[in-house]
Amino acid sequence: MAPNWRTSSYTKSDSCVEVADNDPNEIRVRDTKAHDGGVMSVHRSTWTTFVEYTKCS
């Protein structure tokens, strides 16, 4: 499945990451400025735990 990359609506510059969450099994994350610099893939449940943690911080 081709990733559908997006950035957060809270982003005010190009110094962030892009997330592709359209795959049912994994979430992909990459640097906004370095698309060819690599992609980190994590299991969907791991990503959910991370996002919930950041909301509490």
Biopython code that builds the backbone (N, CA, C, O; Angstrom):
import numpy as np
from Bio.PDB.StructureBuilder import StructureBuilder

atoms = [
    (1, "MET", "N", (0.846, -1.173, 0.000)),
    (1, "MET", "CA", (0.000, 0.000, 0.000)),
    (1, "MET", "C", (0.894, 1.240, 0.000)),
    (1, "MET", "O", (1.823, 1.349, 0.801)),
    (2, "ALA", "N", (0.606, 2.153, -0.892)),
    (2, "ALA", "CA", (1.385, 3.392, -0.962)),
    (2, "ALA", "C", (1.035, 4.283, 0.227)),
    (2, "ALA", "O", (-0.142, 4.478, 0.530)),
    (3, "PRO", "N", (2.057, 4.828, 0.905)),
    (3, "PRO", "CA", (1.780, 5.674, 2.065)),
    (3, "PRO", "C", (1.112, 6.991, 1.670)),
    (3, "PRO", "O", (1.445, 7.590, 0.647)),
    (4, "ASN", "N", (0.181, 7.421, 2.488)),
    (4, "ASN", "CA", (-0.484, 8.708, 2.317)),
    (4, "ASN", "C", (0.111, 9.653, 3.361)),
    (4, "ASN", "O", (-0.387, 9.731, 4.484)),
    (5, "TRP", "N", (1.179, 10.373, 2.992)),
    (5, "TRP", "CA", (1.917, 11.206, 3.936)),
    (5, "TRP", "C", (1.150, 12.465, 4.289)),
    (5, "TRP", "O", (0.505, 13.074, 3.435)),
    (6, "ARG", "N", (1.228, 12.854, 5.575)),
    (6, "ARG", "CA", (0.605, 14.095, 6.037)),
    (6, "ARG", "C", (1.416, 14.652, 7.203)),
    (6, "ARG", "O", (2.184, 13.938, 7.847)),
    (7, "THR", "N", (1.228, 15.924, 7.453)),
    (7, "THR", "CA", (1.849, 16.560, 8.615)),
    (7, "THR", "C", (0.745, 17.028, 9.554)),
    (7, "THR", "O", (-0.413, 17.144, 9.152)),
    (8, "SER", "N", (1.097, 17.289, 10.770)),
    (8, "SER", "CA", (0.132, 17.741, 11.761)),
    (8, "SER", "C", (-0.392, 19.125, 11.410)),
    (8, "SER", "O", (0.332, 19.946, 10.846)),
    (9, "SER", "N", (-1.633, 19.379, 11.740)),
    (9, "SER", "CA", (-2.202, 20.717, 11.543)),
    (9, "SER", "C", (-1.576, 21.720, 12.509)),
    (9, "SER", "O", (-1.735, 22.928, 12.334)),
    (10, "TYR", "N", (-0.864, 21.228, 13.528)),
    (10, "TYR", "CA", (-0.185, 22.099, 14.486)),
    (10, "TYR", "C", (1.179, 22.550, 13.980)),
    (10, "TYR", "O", (1.810, 23.406, 14.600)),
    (11, "THR", "N", (1.640, 21.997, 12.877)),
    (11, "THR", "CA", (2.954, 22.327, 12.340)),
    (11, "THR", "C", (2.968, 23.740, 11.794)),
    (11, "THR", "O", (2.101, 24.128, 11.011)),
    (12, "LYS", "N", (3.964, 24.506, 12.218)),
    (12, "LYS", "CA", (4.080, 25.882, 11.741)),
    (12, "LYS", "C", (5.339, 26.096, 10.896)),
    (12, "LYS", "O", (5.593, 27.207, 10.429)),
    (13, "SER", "N", (6.111, 25.052, 10.703)),
    (13, "SER", "CA", (7.309, 25.140, 9.874)),
    (13, "SER", "C", (7.547, 23.787, 9.223)),
    (13, "SER", "O", (6.754, 22.858, 9.371)),
    (14, "ASP", "N", (8.654, 23.697, 8.500)),
    (14, "ASP", "CA", (8.965, 22.419, 7.856)),
    (14, "ASP", "C", (9.912, 21.575, 8.703)),
    (14, "ASP", "O", (10.527, 20.636, 8.198)),
    (15, "SER", "N", (10.032, 21.904, 9.984)),
    (15, "SER", "CA", (10.915, 21.174, 10.898)),
    (15, "SER", "C", (10.116, 20.171, 11.721)),
    (15, "SER", "O", (9.985, 20.310, 12.937)),
    (16, "CYS", "N", (9.597, 19.185, 11.054)),
    (16, "CYS", "CA", (8.795, 18.191, 11.768)),
    (16, "CYS", "C", (8.856, 16.869, 11.033)),
    (16, "CYS", "O", (9.743, 16.650, 10.208)),
    (17, "VAL", "N", (7.940, 16.012, 11.322)),
    (17, "VAL", "CA", (7.861, 14.716, 10.657)),
    (17, "VAL", "C", (6.541, 14.592, 9.919)),
    (17, "VAL", "O", (5.577, 15.302, 10.202)),
    (18, "GLU", "N", (6.525, 13.686, 8.982)),
    (18, "GLU", "CA", (5.302, 13.330, 8.280)),
    (18, "GLU", "C", (4.914, 11.920, 8.708)),
    (18, "GLU", "O", (5.772, 11.084, 8.991)),
    (19, "VAL", "N", (3.631, 11.676, 8.750)),
    (19, "VAL", "CA", (3.107, 10.389, 9.184)),
    (19, "VAL", "C", (2.197, 9.829, 8.099)),
    (19, "VAL", "O", (1.387, 10.551, 7.516)),
    (20, "ALA", "N", (2.340, 8.547, 7.839)),
    (20, "ALA", "CA", (1.421, 7.846, 6.943)),
    (20, "ALA", "C", (0.713, 6.795, 7.789)),
    (20, "ALA", "O", (1.339, 5.851, 8.271)),
    (21, "ASP", "N", (-0.580, 6.962, 7.964)),
    (21, "ASP", "CA", (-1.340, 6.043, 8.819)),
    (21, "ASP", "C", (-2.466, 5.327, 8.081)),
    (21, "ASP", "O", (-3.441, 4.893, 8.695)),
    (22, "ASN", "N", (-2.330, 5.206, 6.767)),
    (22, "ASN", "CA", (-3.386, 4.568, 5.992)),
    (22, "ASN", "C", (-3.201, 3.052, 5.840)),
    (22, "ASN", "O", (-4.045, 2.386, 5.241)),
    (23, "ASP", "N", (-2.113, 2.511, 6.374)),
    (23, "ASP", "CA", (-1.896, 1.060, 6.340)),
    (23, "ASP", "C", (-2.533, 0.459, 7.596)),
    (23, "ASP", "O", (-2.318, 0.985, 8.688)),
    (24, "PRO", "N", (-3.293, -0.603, 7.483)),
    (24, "PRO", "CA", (-3.962, -1.168, 8.665)),
    (24, "PRO", "C", (-3.002, -1.827, 9.666)),
    (24, "PRO", "O", (-3.384, -2.065, 10.812)),
    (25, "ASN", "N", (-1.772, -2.122, 9.254)),
    (25, "ASN", "CA", (-0.847, -2.840, 10.114)),
    (25, "ASN", "C", (0.263, -1.996, 10.714)),
    (25, "ASN", "O", (0.758, -2.321, 11.793)),
    (26, "GLU", "N", (0.667, -0.926, 10.049)),
    (26, "GLU", "CA", (1.800, -0.149, 10.535)),
    (26, "GLU", "C", (1.629, 1.343, 10.267)),
    (26, "GLU", "O", (0.857, 1.763, 9.404)),
    (27, "ILE", "N", (2.369, 2.116, 11.032)),
    (27, "ILE", "CA", (2.443, 3.565, 10.862)),
    (27, "ILE", "C", (3.850, 3.877, 10.366)),
    (27, "ILE", "O", (4.823, 3.319, 10.875)),
    (28, "ARG", "N", (3.967, 4.743, 9.401)),
    (28, "ARG", "CA", (5.275, 5.134, 8.882)),
    (28, "ARG", "C", (5.532, 6.595, 9.234)),
    (28, "ARG", "O", (4.627, 7.428, 9.191)),
    (29, "VAL", "N", (6.776, 6.887, 9.581)),
    (29, "VAL", "CA", (7.175, 8.235, 9.973)),
    (29, "VAL", "C", (8.446, 8.592, 9.222)),
    (29, "VAL", "O", (9.356, 7.770, 9.108)),
    (30, "ARG", "N", (8.513, 9.824, 8.704)),
    (30, "ARG", "CA", (9.722, 10.290, 8.031)),
    (30, "ARG", "C", (9.932, 11.774, 8.295)),
    (30, "ARG", "O", (9.008, 12.487, 8.685)),
    (31, "ASP", "N", (11.149, 12.221, 8.077)),
    (31, "ASP", "CA", (11.525, 13.620, 8.239)),
    (31, "ASP", "C", (10.944, 14.433, 7.088)),
    (31, "ASP", "O", (11.058, 14.039, 5.927)),
    (32, "THR", "N", (10.330, 15.550, 7.404)),
    (32, "THR", "CA", (9.730, 16.401, 6.373)),
    (32, "THR", "C", (10.759, 16.908, 5.376)),
    (32, "THR", "O", (10.473, 17.007, 4.183)),
    (33, "LYS", "N", (11.946, 17.227, 5.855)),
    (33, "LYS", "CA", (12.983, 17.797, 4.987)),
    (33, "LYS", "C", (13.803, 16.746, 4.254)),
    (33, "LYS", "O", (14.476, 17.074, 3.277)),
    (34, "ALA", "N", (13.768, 15.513, 4.689)),
    (34, "ALA", "CA", (14.625, 14.475, 4.103)),
    (34, "ALA", "C", (13.806, 13.249, 3.733)),
    (34, "ALA", "O", (13.934, 12.195, 4.356)),
    (35, "HIS", "N", (12.977, 13.389, 2.730)),
    (35, "HIS", "CA", (12.102, 12.287, 2.322)),
    (35, "HIS", "C", (12.871, 11.023, 1.974)),
    (35, "HIS", "O", (12.374, 9.917, 2.183)),
    (36, "ASP", "N", (14.073, 11.178, 1.449)),
    (36, "ASP", "CA", (14.876, 10.021, 1.068)),
    (36, "ASP", "C", (15.785, 9.548, 2.195)),
    (36, "ASP", "O", (16.586, 8.635, 1.997)),
    (37, "GLY", "N", (15.675, 10.152, 3.366)),
    (37, "GLY", "CA", (16.556, 9.830, 4.482)),
    (37, "GLY", "C", (16.163, 8.608, 5.266)),
    (37, "GLY", "O", (16.849, 8.252, 6.224)),
    (38, "GLY", "N", (15.106, 7.967, 4.905)),
    (38, "GLY", "CA", (14.676, 6.765, 5.599)),
    (38, "GLY", "C", (13.289, 6.921, 6.197)),
    (38, "GLY", "O", (12.795, 8.032, 6.393)),
    (39, "VAL", "N", (12.688, 5.809, 6.475)),
    (39, "VAL", "CA", (11.337, 5.762, 7.035)),
    (39, "VAL", "C", (11.345, 4.831, 8.242)),
    (39, "VAL", "O", (11.896, 3.731, 8.188)),
    (40, "MET", "N", (10.737, 5.278, 9.314)),
    (40, "MET", "CA", (10.579, 4.437, 10.485)),
    (40, "MET", "C", (9.169, 3.853, 10.447)),
    (40, "MET", "O", (8.193, 4.587, 10.286)),
    (41, "SER", "N", (9.064, 2.548, 10.595)),
    (41, "SER", "CA", (7.764, 1.879, 10.631)),
    (41, "SER", "C", (7.547, 1.286, 12.006)),
    (41, "SER", "O", (8.437, 0.640, 12.558)),
    (42, "VAL", "N", (6.367, 1.503, 12.558)),
    (42, "VAL", "CA", (6.029, 0.952, 13.864)),
    (42, "VAL", "C", (4.647, 0.299, 13.792)),
    (42, "VAL", "O", (3.800, 0.676, 12.983)),
    (43, "HIS", "N", (4.454, -0.675, 14.651)),
    (43, "HIS", "CA", (3.162, -1.347, 14.733)),
    (43, "HIS", "C", (2.105, -0.334, 15.176)),
    (43, "HIS", "O", (2.390, 0.557, 15.975)),
    (44, "ARG", "N", (0.924, -0.470, 14.671)),
    (44, "ARG", "CA", (-0.165, 0.477, 14.966)),
    (44, "ARG", "C", (-0.414, 0.628, 16.468)),
    (44, "ARG", "O", (-0.640, 1.745, 16.933)),
    (45, "SER", "N", (-0.379, -0.454, 17.234)),
    (45, "SER", "CA", (-0.628, -0.352, 18.676)),
    (45, "SER", "C", (0.491, 0.415, 19.384)),
    (45, "SER", "O", (0.235, 1.128, 20.355)),
    (46, "THR", "N", (1.725, 0.272, 18.906)),
    (46, "THR", "CA", (2.846, 1.026, 19.472)),
    (46, "THR", "C", (2.664, 2.513, 19.222)),
    (46, "THR", "O", (2.909, 3.331, 20.109)),
    (47, "TRP", "N", (2.237, 2.863, 18.023)),
    (47, "TRP", "CA", (2.006, 4.272, 17.684)),
    (47, "TRP", "C", (0.880, 4.856, 18.544)),
    (47, "TRP", "O", (0.989, 5.986, 19.021)),
    (48, "THR", "N", (-0.175, 4.111, 18.738)),
    (48, "THR", "CA", (-1.299, 4.570, 19.558)),
    (48, "THR", "C", (-0.838, 4.845, 20.986)),
    (48, "THR", "O", (-1.217, 5.857, 21.576)),
    (49, "THR", "N", (-0.029, 3.958, 21.539)),
    (49, "THR", "CA", (0.508, 4.153, 22.886)),
    (49, "THR", "C", (1.363, 5.416, 22.938)),
    (49, "THR", "O", (1.252, 6.197, 23.884)),
    (50, "PHE", "N", (2.208, 5.625, 21.940)),
    (50, "PHE", "CA", (3.053, 6.817, 21.879)),
    (50, "PHE", "C", (2.219, 8.091, 21.821)),
    (50, "PHE", "O", (2.489, 9.039, 22.558)),
    (51, "VAL", "N", (1.228, 8.124, 20.971)),
    (51, "VAL", "CA", (0.381, 9.323, 20.833)),
    (51, "VAL", "C", (-0.366, 9.603, 22.126)),
    (51, "VAL", "O", (-0.437, 10.755, 22.552)),
    (52, "GLU", "N", (-0.915, 8.600, 22.750)),
    (52, "GLU", "CA", (-1.621, 8.805, 24.023)),
    (52, "GLU", "C", (-0.673, 9.322, 25.104)),
    (52, "GLU", "O", (-1.061, 10.166, 25.911)),
    (53, "TYR", "N", (0.552, 8.831, 25.127)),
    (53, "TYR", "CA", (1.557, 9.299, 26.091)),
    (53, "TYR", "C", (1.866, 10.778, 25.878)),
    (53, "TYR", "O", (1.964, 11.538, 26.841)),
    (54, "THR", "N", (2.019, 11.191, 24.614)),
    (54, "THR", "CA", (2.349, 12.591, 24.349)),
    (54, "THR", "C", (1.191, 13.519, 24.706)),
    (54, "THR", "O", (1.419, 14.678, 25.053)),
    (55, "LYS", "N", (-0.025, 13.038, 24.629)),
    (55, "LYS", "CA", (-1.178, 13.865, 25.026)),
    (55, "LYS", "C", (-1.203, 14.122, 26.524)),
    (55, "LYS", "O", (-1.718, 15.146, 26.974)),
    (56, "CYS", "N", (-0.647, 13.191, 27.300)),
    (56, "CYS", "CA", (-0.627, 13.314, 28.752)),
    (56, "CYS", "C", (0.559, 14.148, 29.242)),
    (56, "CYS", "O", (0.562, 14.612, 30.383)),
    (57, "SER", "N", (1.541, 14.335, 28.403)),
    (57, "SER", "CA", (2.773, 15.036, 28.811)),
    (57, "SER", "C", (2.641, 16.540, 28.725)),
    (57, "SER", "O", (3.589, 17.262, 29.034)),
]
sb = StructureBuilder()
sb.init_structure("model")
sb.init_model(0)
sb.init_chain("A")
sb.init_seg("    ")
for serial, (resi, resn, name, xyz) in enumerate(atoms, 1):
    if name == "N":
        sb.init_residue(resn, " ", resi, " ")
    sb.init_atom(name, np.array(xyz, "f"), 0.0, 1.0, " ", f" {name:<3s}", serial, name[0])
structure = sb.get_structure()
